[in-house]
Amino acid sequence: DGRLKNDVLFCFDLELSLDFVPRPVDGEVDSFELLSLDIVIDLILQGKFKPNVVLVIVDFLFRHGVLEPELSSYLELISALRQGDCR
């Protein structure tokens, strides 16, 4: 609807065993899918994720070295993700 929402998103990585199968039980999502990084990037570029979800994915890509400092907009992107006050 074009409105901006000023939120703080706290992101955590949770390591799971390879045989773990998540089940949607809280009504927030219908299902889960395991996707390759290439597919996730394609879906982002197609606008298939909500903006707040894209922020979490981009944060993950920074923290895991997929987006590297050699990227021309690296500093601009990472500082935009880290702006704000979490008090």
Secondary structure, DSSP 8 states (H G I E B T S, - for coil): -----------------TT------SSS-S------HHHHHHHHHTT-S-HHHHHHHHHHHHHTTSS-TTSTTHHHHHHHHT-S---
